[in-house]
Amino acid sequence: MNFKHLKETKNTYFTHFQFAFPEALWAFCISIVMFIHAFFPFLFWNGNFDRYVRDAVKRLNRKETQLII
């Protein structure tokens, strides 16, 4: 466990929550979609997972850039 995570990322509990909670919610939702897709491949395949991963990487990179400045 990294008890220095907030300090290392220059976050307070609130700012960390503001970023992490929506990310966790999106990850949870997409995991349900992918779970269903595993059993029924003809459902939900329109690139949503690929787009989710690309967008998540962009959000994380944007967050890292904000921390460096």
N, C-alpha and C positions, 0 to 999 in steps of 0.2 A: 504494500500500500504506500502510496506517495502522499504523505501529509503536507508536502510543500507544493502540491499541484497548483493551488490558487495563487500562491506567491510567484511561482515560476511563470505562470501564464498572465500575471498581473491582473487578476480578477478578484472581485468580491464574491461572496456567496450569491448575491442577487444577480450580478452580471453573468456569472457562470450559469446560473439557472436559466436566465433569459436566453442564452445560447443553447445550452444542453437539452433543456426540456423539449423545445420544438423539434430538435434533431432526433431525439429519442422517440417522440411521437410519430414522426415521419418514418423512421426505421421500423417501428412496430407495425405501422399500417402496411408498408411495402412488404414486410415479412409475411403478413397474412395473405396478401395478394400472391406472393411467390409460392407459399405453401399450397394454396388452391391450384395455382398454375402447375405445380409438380404432379398433381393427380389428374388435372384436366388441361393438357397442354394447349388446347385450342382456345382456352379462356385467358383473357388478360395479357395477350402477347401483342403489344403495340409499342414496345420500346420503353415502357414505363420504368422498368428496373434500370436499364441503361441510362436513361435520363436522370433518374434519382441519383445514381452513383456519380455521374458527371456533375450534377448540380451540387451534391454534397461536397465533392472535392473543391469546387469553386468557393463554396461558403467557408470551408475550412481554410483554404488559402487566403481568402479575404480576411478572416479572423486573425490568422498569423501575421499578415501584413499590418493590421491595425495594432498588434502587440509590439511590433518592431519599431513603429513610428513613435 
